[in-house]
Amino acid sequence: MNRFLTIPAVMAAVTALSACEPTAGSGAGSSVPTGPYVLVGIGSDTVPQRNVGLTIEADGSISGQAPCNHYSAPQTVDPPGFKIGEINTSGGSCGGNAGRLESQYFNALRQADGITYLGGVLKITGPTYLTFEPGYRKE
């Protein structure tokens, strides 16, 4: 295979993958990158569906898609602290396992008091911690 044809393909792949990576936070002293994340754990339980997304915005607010509803909330303290205001949702009904996961997720967000980003893992801490990896939720 011609090496000169391989280099553009590699560069295109790197560029595409870097679009999923969070970027450095913009808040003073922020150590949490803004951008998209996918929920991989609630407490000691894994979330194999990868169907909960979280985006940390430049102003520190959060938004995303839970199993059933879009949501957003202001974030009122600087990292490593974490405290959200009212969670606004699209208000759709949500039952079964998806409803239980969504309820558990929103409850953990409401009770959270800390946020860290280390080694490519975002953790929102509180009575129940949430673990995220960079990337987008699965549809």
N, CA, C and O atoms as CSV, one atom per row, in Angstrom:
chain,resi,resn,atom,element,x,y,z
A,1,MET,N,N,0.852,-1.181,0.000
A,1,MET,CA,C,0.000,0.000,0.000
A,1,MET,C,C,0.891,1.235,0.000
A,1,MET,O,O,1.947,1.239,0.634
A,2,ASN,N,N,0.487,2.252,-0.685
A,2,ASN,CA,C,1.246,3.480,-0.790
A,2,ASN,C,C,1.149,4.251,0.526
A,2,ASN,O,O,0.052,4.575,0.980
A,3,ARG,N,N,2.299,4.543,1.139
A,3,ARG,CA,C,2.313,5.239,2.429
A,3,ARG,C,C,1.733,6.644,2.330
A,3,ARG,O,O,1.146,7.138,3.292
A,4,PHE,N,N,1.889,7.291,1.182
A,4,PHE,CA,C,1.394,8.647,1.031
A,4,PHE,C,C,-0.132,8.702,0.995
A,4,PHE,O,O,-0.716,9.733,1.328
A,5,LEU,N,N,-0.772,7.633,0.605
A,5,LEU,CA,C,-2.226,7.576,0.632
A,5,LEU,C,C,-2.740,7.245,2.026
A,5,LEU,O,O,-3.867,7.602,2.369
A,6,THR,N,N,-1.928,6.569,2.834
A,6,THR,CA,C,-2.320,6.185,4.185
A,6,THR,C,C,-2.324,7.381,5.132
A,6,THR,O,O,-3.175,7.453,6.019
A,7,ILE,N,N,-1.406,8.309,4.969
A,7,ILE,CA,C,-1.289,9.459,5.873
A,7,ILE,C,C,-2.572,10.286,5.899
A,7,ILE,O,O,-3.044,10.597,6.993
A,8,PRO,N,N,-3.169,10.664,4.756
A,8,PRO,CA,C,-4.435,11.418,4.836
A,8,PRO,C,C,-5.551,10.642,5.527
A,8,PRO,O,O,-6.371,11.237,6.227
A,9,ALA,N,N,-5.595,9.339,5.344
A,9,ALA,CA,C,-6.631,8.540,6.001
A,9,ALA,C,C,-6.441,8.551,7.511
A,9,ALA,O,O,-7.415,8.654,8.257
A,10,VAL,N,N,-5.214,8.448,7.961
A,10,VAL,CA,C,-4.924,8.489,9.398
A,10,VAL,C,C,-5.271,9.861,9.955
A,10,VAL,O,O,-5.876,9.954,11.023
A,11,MET,N,N,-4.905,10.917,9.259
A,11,MET,CA,C,-5.205,12.272,9.730
A,11,MET,C,C,-6.726,12.497,9.814
A,11,MET,O,O,-7.206,13.132,10.753
A,12,ALA,N,N,-7.465,11.986,8.853
A,12,ALA,CA,C,-8.927,12.120,8.883
A,12,ALA,C,C,-9.509,11.385,10.080
A,12,ALA,O,O,-10.427,11.893,10.723
A,13,ALA,N,N,-8.996,10.203,10.393
A,13,ALA,CA,C,-9.485,9.433,11.542
A,13,ALA,C,C,-9.186,10.160,12.848
A,13,ALA,O,O,-10.038,10.222,13.734
A,14,VAL,N,N,-7.979,10.708,12.971
A,14,VAL,CA,C,-7.605,11.443,14.190
A,14,VAL,C,C,-8.495,12.658,14.359
A,14,VAL,O,O,-8.947,12.944,15.468
A,15,THR,N,N,-8.755,13.378,13.277
A,15,THR,CA,C,-9.620,14.553,13.344
A,15,THR,C,C,-11.034,14.163,13.762
A,15,THR,O,O,-11.639,14.842,14.592
A,16,ALA,N,N,-11.559,13.103,13.213
A,16,ALA,CA,C,-12.910,12.655,13.569
A,16,ALA,C,C,-12.993,12.253,15.026
A,16,ALA,O,O,-13.965,12.599,15.699
A,17,LEU,N,N,-12.011,11.538,15.533
A,17,LEU,CA,C,-12.024,11.110,16.932
A,17,LEU,C,C,-11.845,12.282,17.875
A,17,LEU,O,O,-12.439,12.300,18.953
A,18,SER,N,N,-11.037,13.265,17.491
A,18,SER,CA,C,-10.810,14.397,18.386
A,18,SER,C,C,-12.069,15.230,18.556
A,18,SER,O,O,-12.178,15.962,19.540
A,19,ALA,N,N,-13.018,15.149,17.642
A,19,ALA,CA,C,-14.270,15.882,17.778
A,19,ALA,C,C,-15.068,15.400,18.981
A,19,ALA,O,O,-15.904,16.147,19.489
A,20,CYS,N,N,-14.839,14.177,19.453
A,20,CYS,CA,C,-15.546,13.630,20.615
A,20,CYS,C,C,-14.885,14.019,21.925
A,20,CYS,O,O,-15.503,13.894,22.982
A,21,GLU,N,N,-13.661,14.481,21.885
A,21,GLU,CA,C,-12.931,14.798,23.104
A,21,GLU,C,C,-13.425,16.100,23.709
A,21,GLU,O,O,-13.627,17.073,22.982
A,22,PRO,N,N,-13.623,16.143,25.013
A,22,PRO,CA,C,-13.970,17.391,25.676
A,22,PRO,C,C,-12.821,18.389,25.537
A,22,PRO,O,O,-11.675,18.001,25.311
A,23,THR,N,N,-13.141,19.677,25.673
A,23,THR,CA,C,-12.127,20.719,25.611
A,23,THR,C,C,-11.947,21.320,26.988
A,23,THR,O,O,-12.819,21.211,27.850
A,24,ALA,N,N,-10.798,21.959,27.182
A,24,ALA,CA,C,-10.486,22.529,28.488
A,24,ALA,C,C,-11.595,23.456,28.944
A,24,ALA,O,O,-12.142,24.223,28.152
A,25,GLY,N,N,-11.926,23.381,30.236
A,25,GLY,CA,C,-12.977,24.220,30.787
A,25,GLY,C,C,-12.624,25.685,30.691
A,25,GLY,O,O,-11.447,26.047,30.713
A,26,SER,N,N,-13.634,26.534,30.585
A,26,SER,CA,C,-13.389,27.953,30.401
A,26,SER,C,C,-13.498,28.743,31.694
A,26,SER,O,O,-13.050,29.889,31.740
A,27,GLY,N,N,-14.073,28.177,32.738
A,27,GLY,CA,C,-14.217,28.892,33.992
A,27,GLY,C,C,-12.888,29.058,34.697
A,27,GLY,O,O,-11.985,28.238,34.532
A,28,ALA,N,N,-12.765,30.111,35.479
A,28,ALA,CA,C,-11.523,30.356,36.206
A,28,ALA,C,C,-11.222,29.172,37.109
A,28,ALA,O,O,-12.048,28.796,37.940
A,29,GLY,N,N,-10.058,28.589,36.953
A,29,GLY,CA,C,-9.653,27.475,37.787
A,29,GLY,C,C,-10.349,26.173,37.454
A,29,GLY,O,O,-10.210,25.198,38.192
A,30,SER,N,N,-11.096,26.133,36.359
A,30,SER,CA,C,-11.834,24.928,36.003
A,30,SER,C,C,-10.881,23.830,35.577
A,30,SER,O,O,-9.995,24.055,34.751
A,31,SER,N,N,-11.058,22.645,36.136
A,31,SER,CA,C,-10.250,21.500,35.750
A,31,SER,C,C,-11.115,20.440,35.073
A,31,SER,O,O,-10.669,19.312,34.863
A,32,VAL,N,N,-12.340,20.799,34.735
A,32,VAL,CA,C,-13.263,19.872,34.096
A,32,VAL,C,C,-13.500,20.349,32.663
A,32,VAL,O,O,-14.027,21.443,32.461
A,33,PRO,N,N,-13.122,19.549,31.670
A,33,PRO,CA,C,-13.319,19.956,30.281
A,33,PRO,C,C,-14.799,20.037,29.904
A,33,PRO,O,O,-15.613,19.218,30.333
A,34,THR,N,N,-15.123,21.033,29.103
A,34,THR,CA,C,-16.470,21.128,28.560
A,34,THR,C,C,-16.613,20.120,27.432
A,34,THR,O,O,-15.616,19.623,26.908
A,35,GLY,N,N,-17.837,19.822,27.060
A,35,GLY,CA,C,-18.070,18.923,25.941
A,35,GLY,C,C,-18.970,17.772,26.299
A,35,GLY,O,O,-19.555,17.739,27.382
A,36,PRO,N,N,-19.082,16.808,25.372
A,36,PRO,CA,C,-20.017,15.692,25.547
A,36,PRO,C,C,-19.427,14.518,26.321
A,36,PRO,O,O,-18.250,14.184,26.186
A,37,TYR,N,N,-20.274,13.910,27.130
A,37,TYR,CA,C,-19.913,12.726,27.913
A,37,TYR,C,C,-21.057,11.725,27.836
A,37,TYR,O,O,-22.196,12.089,27.542
A,38,VAL,N,N,-20.744,10.467,28.100
A,38,VAL,CA,C,-21.749,9.418,28.157
A,38,VAL,C,C,-21.646,8.729,29.524
A,38,VAL,O,O,-20.550,8.429,29.997
A,39,LEU,N,N,-22.803,8.485,30.147
A,39,LEU,CA,C,-22.854,7.840,31.454
A,39,LEU,C,C,-22.487,6.367,31.325
A,39,LEU,O,O,-23.066,5.640,30.519
A,40,VAL,N,N,-21.507,5.932,32.138
A,40,VAL,CA,C,-21.110,4.523,32.123
A,40,VAL,C,C,-21.333,3.849,33.471
A,40,VAL,O,O,-21.232,2.627,33.573
A,41,GLY,N,N,-21.637,4.639,34.520
A,41,GLY,CA,C,-21.872,4.036,35.818
A,41,GLY,C,C,-22.661,4.927,36.754
A,41,GLY,O,O,-22.510,6.149,36.751
A,42,ILE,N,N,-23.511,4.293,37.560
A,42,ILE,CA,C,-24.212,4.954,38.662
A,42,ILE,C,C,-23.851,4.171,39.903
A,42,ILE,O,O,-24.208,3.000,40.029
A,43,GLY,N,N,-23.140,4.812,40.826
A,43,GLY,CA,C,-22.636,4.096,41.992
A,43,GLY,C,C,-21.754,2.954,41.518
A,43,GLY,O,O,-20.903,3.152,40.651
A,44,SER,N,N,-21.939,1.789,42.058
A,44,SER,CA,C,-21.126,0.636,41.657
A,44,SER,C,C,-21.739,-0.132,40.487
A,44,SER,O,O,-21.195,-1.151,40.063
A,45,ASP,N,N,-22.863,0.349,39.965
A,45,ASP,CA,C,-23.531,-0.314,38.839
A,45,ASP,C,C,-23.074,0.286,37.516
A,45,ASP,O,O,-22.899,1.500,37.408
A,46,THR,N,N,-22.882,-0.561,36.510
A,46,THR,CA,C,-22.559,-0.072,35.177
A,46,THR,C,C,-23.845,0.248,34.416
A,46,THR,O,O,-24.919,-0.259,34.738
A,47,VAL,N,N,-23.711,1.090,33.412
A,47,VAL,CA,C,-24.827,1.437,32.539
A,47,VAL,C,C,-24.434,0.976,31.131
A,47,VAL,O,O,-23.927,1.767,30.335
A,48,PRO,N,N,-24.669,-0.294,30.832
A,48,PRO,CA,C,-24.187,-0.848,29.571
A,48,PRO,C,C,-24.892,-0.293,28.339
A,48,PRO,O,O,-24.354,-0.389,27.236
A,49,GLN,N,N,-26.078,0.284,28.497
A,49,GLN,CA,C,-26.813,0.799,27.338
A,49,GLN,C,C,-26.152,2.043,26.746
A,49,GLN,O,O,-26.343,2.334,25.566
A,50,ARG,N,N,-25.381,2.777,27.541
A,50,ARG,CA,C,-24.743,4.029,27.098
A,50,ARG,C,C,-25.784,4.971,26.495
A,50,ARG,O,O,-25.536,5.602,25.468
A,51,ASN,N,N,-26.957,5.063,27.142
A,51,ASN,CA,C,-28.063,5.840,26.606
A,51,ASN,C,C,-28.363,7.119,27.386
A,51,ASN,O,O,-29.446,7.690,27.253
A,52,VAL,N,N,-27.397,7.572,28.207
A,52,VAL,CA,C,-27.549,8.832,28.926
A,52,VAL,C,C,-26.365,9.713,28.563
A,52,VAL,O,O,-25.210,9.356,28.798
A,53,GLY,N,N,-26.668,10.866,27.988
A,53,GLY,CA,C,-25.620,11.804,27.601
A,53,GLY,C,C,-25.650,13.045,28.469
A,53,GLY,O,O,-26.703,13.446,28.965
A,54,LEU,N,N,-24.483,13.649,28.647
A,54,LEU,CA,C,-24.322,14.873,29.420
A,54,LEU,C,C,-23.368,15.760,28.645
A,54,LEU,O,O,-22.324,15.301,28.183
A,55,THR,N,N,-23.721,17.028,28.499
A,55,THR,CA,C,-22.808,18.002,27.916
A,55,THR,C,C,-22.565,19.083,28.947
A,55,THR,O,O,-23.505,19.653,29.501
A,56,ILE,N,N,-21.297,19.360,29.201
A,56,ILE,CA,C,-20.930,20.470,30.067
A,56,ILE,C,C,-20.650,21.653,29.158
A,56,ILE,O,O,-19.742,21.615,28.328
A,57,GLU,N,N,-21.439,22.702,29.324
A,57,GLU,CA,C,-21.345,23.892,28.486
A,57,GLU,C,C,-20.233,24.819,29.002
A,57,GLU,O,O,-19.756,24.659,30.125
A,58,ALA,N,N,-19.832,25.777,28.179
A,58,ALA,CA,C,-18.758,26.708,28.534
A,58,ALA,C,C,-19.084,27.508,29.797
A,58,ALA,O,O,-18.177,27.868,30.548
A,59,ASP,N,N,-20.375,27.789,30.041
A,59,ASP,CA,C,-20.748,28.551,31.237
A,59,ASP,C,C,-20.914,27.658,32.469
A,59,ASP,O,O,-21.277,28.144,33.541
A,60,GLY,N,N,-20.649,26.353,32.323
A,60,GLY,CA,C,-20.757,25.417,33.435
A,60,GLY,C,C,-22.098,24.726,33.529
A,60,GLY,O,O,-22.230,23.743,34.258
A,61,SER,N,N,-23.106,25.218,32.805
A,61,SER,CA,C,-24.409,24.557,32.844
A,61,SER,C,C,-24.305,23.183,32.187
A,61,SER,O,O,-23.348,22.890,31.470
A,62,ILE,N,N,-25.301,22.356,32.446
A,62,ILE,CA,C,-25.316,21.012,31.874
A,62,ILE,C,C,-26.569,20.829,31.032
A,62,ILE,O,O,-27.585,21.488,31.252
A,63,SER,N,N,-26.480,19.930,30.069
A,63,SER,CA,C,-27.635,19.557,29.266
A,63,SER,C,C,-27.385,18.153,28.753
A,63,SER,O,O,-26.275,17.631,28.857
A,64,GLY,N,N,-28.413,17.551,28.206
A,64,GLY,CA,C,-28.211,16.210,27.668
A,64,GLY,C,C,-29.499,15.503,27.343
A,64,GLY,O,O,-30.576,16.096,27.295
A,65,GLN,N,N,-29.352,14.215,27.122
A,65,GLN,CA,C,-30.482,13.343,26.813
A,65,GLN,C,C,-30.408,12.153,27.751
A,65,GLN,O,O,-29.447,11.385,27.715
A,66,ALA,N,N,-31.422,12.000,28.590
A,66,ALA,CA,C,-31.554,10.818,29.438
A,66,ALA,C,C,-32.286,9.755,28.607
A,66,ALA,O,O,-32.568,10.002,27.435
A,67,PRO,N,N,-32.598,8.600,29.165
A,67,PRO,CA,C,-33.255,7.570,28.348
A,67,PRO,C,C,-34.538,8.048,27.663
A,67,PRO,O,O,-34.847,7.604,26.557
A,68,CYS,N,N,-35.290,8.949,28.308
A,68,CYS,CA,C,-36.580,9.357,27.749
A,68,CYS,C,C,-36.685,10.849,27.446
A,68,CYS,O,O,-37.433,11.228,26.545
A,69,ASN,N,N,-35.980,11.689,28.148
A,69,ASN,CA,C,-36.169,13.134,28.049
A,69,ASN,C,C,-34.862,13.887,27.839
A,69,ASN,O,O,-33.809,13.494,28.340
A,70,HIS,N,N,-34.956,14.984,27.083
A,70,HIS,CA,C,-33.876,15.961,27.035
A,70,HIS,C,C,-33.933,16.722,28.352
A,70,HIS,O,O,-35.003,16.861,28.942
A,71,TYR,N,N,-32.790,17.213,28.815
A,71,TYR,CA,C,-32.771,17.956,30.065
A,71,TYR,C,C,-31.706,19.045,30.013
A,71,TYR,O,O,-30.799,19.007,29.182
A,72,SER,N,N,-31.835,20.016,30.916
A,72,SER,CA,C,-30.822,21.052,31.097
A,72,SER,C,C,-30.948,21.579,32.521
A,72,SER,O,O,-32.007,21.495,33.142
A,73,ALA,N,N,-29.837,22.126,33.023
A,73,ALA,CA,C,-29.838,22.705,34.362
A,73,ALA,C,C,-28.641,23.638,34.505
A,73,ALA,O,O,-27.571,23.372,33.957
A,74,PRO,N,N,-28.825,24.730,35.242
A,74,PRO,CA,C,-27.673,25.579,35.537
A,74,PRO,C,C,-26.798,24.902,36.586
A,74,PRO,O,O,-27.293,24.145,37.420
A,75,GLN,N,N,-25.521,25.172,36.542
A,75,GLN,CA,C,-24.577,24.656,37.538
A,75,GLN,C,C,-24.065,25.879,38.275
A,75,GLN,O,O,-23.588,26.818,37.639
A,76,THR,N,N,-24.151,25.897,39.604
A,76,THR,CA,C,-24.012,27.145,40.355
A,76,THR,C,C,-22.709,27.323,41.126
A,76,THR,O,O,-22.515,28.376,41.733
A,77,VAL,N,N,-21.819,26.352,41.129
A,77,VAL,CA,C,-20.538,26.510,41.828
A,77,VAL,C,C,-19.396,26.054,40.919
A,77,VAL,O,O,-19.603,25.274,39.989
A,78,ASP,N,N,-18.197,26.547,41.197
A,78,ASP,CA,C,-17.027,26.176,40.405
A,78,ASP,C,C,-16.482,24.822,40.842
A,78,ASP,O,O,-16.560,24.464,42.017
A,79,PRO,N,N,-15.925,24.063,39.879
A,79,PRO,CA,C,-15.270,22.799,40.236
A,79,PRO,C,C,-14.126,23.057,41.205
A,79,PRO,O,O,-13.449,24.079,41.091
A,80,PRO,N,N,-13.897,22.178,42.135
A,80,PRO,CA,C,-14.381,20.813,42.229
A,80,PRO,C,C,-15.753,20.682,42.874
A,80,PRO,O,O,-16.236,19.565,43.064
A,81,GLY,N,N,-16.391,21.799,43.217
A,81,GLY,CA,C,-17.754,21.741,43.725
A,81,GLY,C,C,-18.735,21.515,42.584
A,81,GLY,O,O,-18.397,21.720,41.419
A,82,PHE,N,N,-19.937,21.096,42.916
A,82,PHE,CA,C,-20.969,20.866,41.907
A,82,PHE,C,C,-22.318,21.009,42.577
A,82,PHE,O,O,-22.605,20.330,43.562
A,83,LYS,N,N,-23.136,21.883,42.049
A,83,LYS,CA,C,-24.492,22.068,42.569
A,83,LYS,C,C,-25.333,22.581,41.418
A,83,LYS,O,O,-25.057,23.645,40.863
A,84,ILE,N,N,-26.366,21.820,41.057
A,84,ILE,CA,C,-27.212,22.257,39.956
A,84,ILE,C,C,-28.491,22.883,40.477
A,84,ILE,O,O,-28.959,22.581,41.575
A,85,GLY,N,N,-29.042,23.766,39.652
A,85,GLY,CA,C,-30.356,24.329,39.923
A,85,GLY,C,C,-31.422,23.359,39.436
A,85,GLY,O,O,-31.169,22.164,39.285
A,86,GLU,N,N,-32.604,23.884,39.194
A,86,GLU,CA,C,-33.716,23.047,38.758
A,86,GLU,C,C,-33.407,22.370,37.423
A,86,GLU,O,O,-32.906,23.003,36.494
A,87,ILE,N,N,-33.712,21.078,37.345
A,87,ILE,CA,C,-33.547,20.330,36.103
A,87,ILE,C,C,-34.805,20.533,35.260
A,87,ILE,O,O,-35.909,20.185,35.679
A,88,ASN,N,N,-34.622,21.097,34.075
A,88,ASN,CA,C,-35.725,21.266,33.128
A,88,ASN,C,C,-35.694,20.091,32.165
A,88,ASN,O,O,-34.650,19.786,31.587
A,89,THR,N,N,-36.838,19.426,31.989
A,89,THR,CA,C,-36.901,18.276,31.088
A,89,THR,C,C,-37.945,18.517,30.012
A,89,THR,O,O,-38.793,19.401,30.129
A,90,SER,N,N,-37.865,17.708,28.960
A,90,SER,CA,C,-38.850,17.802,27.887
A,90,SER,C,C,-40.197,17.243,28.326
A,90,SER,O,O,-41.191,17.420,27.622
A,91,GLY,N,N,-40.251,16.571,29.476
A,91,GLY,CA,C,-41.506,16.193,30.101
A,91,GLY,C,C,-42.216,14.973,29.560
A,91,GLY,O,O,-43.390,14.762,29.865
A,92,GLY,N,N,-41.539,14.164,28.768
A,92,GLY,CA,C,-42.171,12.954,28.257
A,92,GLY,C,C,-42.341,11.900,29.337
A,92,GLY,O,O,-41.599,11.876,30.318
A,93,SER,N,N,-43.328,11.025,29.149
A,93,SER,CA,C,-43.511,9.948,30.114
A,93,SER,C,C,-42.414,8.906,29.922
A,93,SER,O,O,-41.870,8.739,28.831
A,94,CYS,N,N,-42.116,8.228,30.992
A,94,CYS,CA,C,-40.979,7.312,30.966
A,94,CYS,C,C,-41.269,6.170,31.935
A,94,CYS,O,O,-41.379,6.392,33.141
A,95,GLY,N,N,-41.392,4.970,31.423
A,95,GLY,CA,C,-41.697,3.840,32.282
A,95,GLY,C,C,-40.650,2.748,32.177
A,95,GLY,O,O,-39.664,2.879,31.452
A,96,GLY,N,N,-40.873,1.683,32.902
A,96,GLY,CA,C,-40.003,0.513,32.845
A,96,GLY,C,C,-38.576,0.792,33.292
A,96,GLY,O,O,-38.336,1.682,34.108
A,97,ASN,N,N,-37.634,0.030,32.757
A,97,ASN,CA,C,-36.224,0.185,33.118
A,97,ASN,C,C,-35.688,1.557,32.749
A,97,ASN,O,O,-34.886,2.129,33.486
A,98,ALA,N,N,-36.129,2.095,31.600
A,98,ALA,CA,C,-35.685,3.425,31.182
A,98,ALA,C,C,-36.129,4.477,32.191
A,98,ALA,O,O,-35.359,5.375,32.529
A,99,GLY,N,N,-37.354,4.373,32.669
A,99,GLY,CA,C,-37.862,5.315,33.665
A,99,GLY,C,C,-37.120,5.219,34.983
A,99,GLY,O,O,-36.839,6.236,35.617
A,100,ARG,N,N,-36.802,4.003,35.398
A,100,ARG,CA,C,-36.051,3.824,36.642
A,100,ARG,C,C,-34.648,4.424,36.515
A,100,ARG,O,O,-34.178,5.101,37.430
A,101,LEU,N,N,-33.982,4.180,35.389
A,101,LEU,CA,C,-32.647,4.737,35.178
A,101,LEU,C,C,-32.693,6.260,35.155
A,101,LEU,O,O,-31.860,6.920,35.776
A,102,GLU,N,N,-33.660,6.813,34.444
A,102,GLU,CA,C,-33.767,8.271,34.353
A,102,GLU,C,C,-34.008,8.885,35.730
A,102,GLU,O,O,-33.381,9.886,36.077
A,103,SER,N,N,-34.892,8.310,36.503
A,103,SER,CA,C,-35.184,8.799,37.845
A,103,SER,C,C,-33.944,8.718,38.740
A,103,SER,O,O,-33.630,9.670,39.454
A,104,GLN,N,N,-33.253,7.600,38.702
A,104,GLN,CA,C,-32.039,7.419,39.502
A,104,GLN,C,C,-30.973,8.438,39.096
A,104,GLN,O,O,-30.298,9.008,39.954
A,105,TYR,N,N,-30.823,8.664,37.801
A,105,TYR,CA,C,-29.838,9.620,37.286
A,105,TYR,C,C,-30.156,11.043,37.742
A,105,TYR,O,O,-29.278,11.737,38.255
A,106,PHE,N,N,-31.410,11.484,37.560
A,106,PHE,CA,C,-31.779,12.839,37.959
A,106,PHE,C,C,-31.654,13.022,39.475
A,106,PHE,O,O,-31.230,14.085,39.927
A,107,ASN,N,N,-32.011,12.021,40.255
A,107,ASN,CA,C,-31.858,12.115,41.709
A,107,ASN,C,C,-30.389,12.258,42.100
A,107,ASN,O,O,-30.058,13.053,42.980
A,108,ALA,N,N,-29.508,11.500,41.455
A,108,ALA,CA,C,-28.070,11.606,41.748
A,108,ALA,C,C,-27.550,12.990,41.374
A,108,ALA,O,O,-26.746,13.560,42.112
A,109,LEU,N,N,-27.988,13.541,40.247
A,109,LEU,CA,C,-27.564,14.896,39.860
A,109,LEU,C,C,-28.028,15.931,40.882
A,109,LEU,O,O,-27.265,16.823,41.252
A,110,ARG,N,N,-29.269,15.814,41.336
A,110,ARG,CA,C,-29.805,16.787,42.303
A,110,ARG,C,C,-29.032,16.770,43.623
A,110,ARG,O,O,-28.892,17.808,44.269
A,111,GLN,N,N,-28.532,15.604,44.025
A,111,GLN,CA,C,-27.852,15.468,45.312
A,111,GLN,C,C,-26.332,15.629,45.213
A,111,GLN,O,O,-25.640,15.614,46.230
A,112,ALA,N,N,-25.818,15.780,44.002
A,112,ALA,CA,C,-24.367,15.834,43.798
A,112,ALA,C,C,-23.757,17.084,44.420
A,112,ALA,O,O,-24.387,18.139,44.498
A,113,ASP,N,N,-22.494,16.928,44.865
A,113,ASP,CA,C,-21.794,18.058,45.471
A,113,ASP,C,C,-20.353,18.220,44.988
A,113,ASP,O,O,-19.638,19.093,45.479
A,114,GLY,N,N,-19.918,17.402,44.043
A,114,GLY,CA,C,-18.551,17.516,43.546
A,114,GLY,C,C,-18.409,16.995,42.131
A,114,GLY,O,O,-19.225,16.203,41.661
A,115,ILE,N,N,-17.348,17.456,41.447
A,115,ILE,CA,C,-17.077,17.004,40.085
A,115,ILE,C,C,-15.567,16.974,39.864
A,115,ILE,O,O,-14.857,17.906,40.241
A,116,THR,N,N,-15.085,15.895,39.250
A,116,THR,CA,C,-13.666,15.759,38.934
A,116,THR,C,C,-13.503,15.163,37.543
A,116,THR,O,O,-14.388,14.474,37.035
A,117,TYR,N,N,-12.356,15.442,36.944
A,117,TYR,CA,C,-12.000,14.848,35.657
A,117,TYR,C,C,-10.552,14.404,35.781
A,117,TYR,O,O,-9.649,15.221,35.961
A,118,LEU,N,N,-10.344,13.093,35.682
A,118,LEU,CA,C,-8.998,12.547,35.840
A,118,LEU,C,C,-8.850,11.335,34.938
A,118,LEU,O,O,-9.686,10.432,34.957
A,119,GLY,N,N,-7.799,11.319,34.159
A,119,GLY,CA,C,-7.515,10.162,33.315
A,119,GLY,C,C,-8.600,9.856,32.302
A,119,GLY,O,O,-8.835,8.691,31.982
A,120,GLY,N,N,-9.270,10.889,31.790
A,120,GLY,CA,C,-10.316,10.673,30.808
A,120,GLY,C,C,-11.642,10.238,31.395
A,120,GLY,O,O,-12.546,9.854,30.653
A,121,VAL,N,N,-11.782,10.288,32.726
A,121,VAL,CA,C,-13.022,9.881,33.397
A,121,VAL,C,C,-13.576,11.078,34.168
A,121,VAL,O,O,-12.874,11.699,34.966
A,122,LEU,N,N,-14.841,11.386,33.916
A,122,LEU,CA,C,-15.543,12.435,34.638
A,122,LEU,C,C,-16.361,11.778,35.733
A,122,LEU,O,O,-17.105,10.831,35.479
A,123,LYS,N,N,-16.224,12.282,36.955
A,123,LYS,CA,C,-17.048,11.777,38.066
A,123,LYS,C,C,-17.797,12.934,38.692
A,123,LYS,O,O,-17.219,13.974,39.007
A,124,ILE,N,N,-19.096,12.736,38.865
A,124,ILE,CA,C,-19.920,13.656,39.629
A,124,ILE,C,C,-20.232,12.928,40.921
A,124,ILE,O,O,-20.830,11.852,40.916
A,125,THR,N,N,-19.817,13.529,42.035
A,125,THR,CA,C,-19.875,12.831,43.320
A,125,THR,C,C,-20.991,13.372,44.210
A,125,THR,O,O,-21.446,14.506,44.059
A,126,GLY,N,N,-21.405,12.535,45.122
A,126,GLY,CA,C,-22.451,12.837,46.086
A,126,GLY,C,C,-22.807,11.530,46.762
A,126,GLY,O,O,-22.009,10.592,46.755
A,127,PRO,N,N,-24.000,11.452,47.349
A,127,PRO,CA,C,-24.404,10.180,47.954
A,127,PRO,C,C,-24.337,9.022,46.951
A,127,PRO,O,O,-23.982,7.902,47.318
A,128,THR,N,N,-24.678,9.291,45.694
A,128,THR,CA,C,-24.539,8.317,44.613
A,128,THR,C,C,-23.672,8.969,43.545
A,128,THR,O,O,-24.031,10.023,43.021
A,129,TYR,N,N,-22.542,8.362,43.215
A,129,TYR,CA,C,-21.668,8.991,42.219
A,129,TYR,C,C,-22.021,8.529,40.814
A,129,TYR,O,O,-22.522,7.425,40.600
A,130,LEU,N,N,-21.739,9.418,39.860
A,130,LEU,CA,C,-21.989,9.168,38.448
A,130,LEU,C,C,-20.648,9.160,37.726
A,130,LEU,O,O,-19.819,10.041,37.955
A,131,THR,N,N,-20.425,8.182,36.863
A,131,THR,CA,C,-19.175,8.063,36.131
A,131,THR,C,C,-19.457,8.197,34.639
A,131,THR,O,O,-20.351,7.545,34.098
A,132,PHE,N,N,-18.675,9.060,33.981
A,132,PHE,CA,C,-18.848,9.340,32.560
A,132,PHE,C,C,-17.536,9.171,31.824
A,132,PHE,O,O,-16.461,9.318,32.405
A,133,GLU,N,N,-17.632,8.859,30.536
A,133,GLU,CA,C,-16.503,8.867,29.627
A,133,GLU,C,C,-16.807,9.891,28.535
A,133,GLU,O,O,-17.974,10.153,28.246
A,134,PRO,N,N,-15.768,10.475,27.922
A,134,PRO,CA,C,-16.013,11.379,26.807
A,134,PRO,C,C,-16.738,10.661,25.674
A,134,PRO,O,O,-16.452,9.497,25.393
A,135,GLY,N,N,-17.663,11.342,25.032
A,135,GLY,CA,C,-18.367,10.768,23.888
A,135,GLY,C,C,-19.841,11.056,23.916
A,135,GLY,O,O,-20.328,11.823,24.747
A,136,TYR,N,N,-20.546,10.435,23.002
A,136,TYR,CA,C,-21.970,10.671,22.816
A,136,TYR,C,C,-22.775,9.425,23.188
A,136,TYR,O,O,-22.292,8.299,23.066
A,137,ARG,N,N,-24.003,9.644,23.639
A,137,ARG,CA,C,-24.897,8.547,23.995
A,137,ARG,C,C,-25.293,7.780,22.757
A,137,ARG,O,O,-25.273,8.305,21.644
A,138,LYS,N,N,-25.654,6.528,22.967
A,138,LYS,CA,C,-26.170,5.710,21.864
A,138,LYS,C,C,-27.657,5.959,21.745
A,138,LYS,O,O,-28.358,6.100,22.747
A,139,GLU,N,N,-28.123,6.010,20.535
A,139,GLU,CA,C,-29.552,6.231,20.265
A,139,GLU,C,C,-30.333,4.973,20.496
A,139,GLU,O,O,-31.551,4.962,20.321
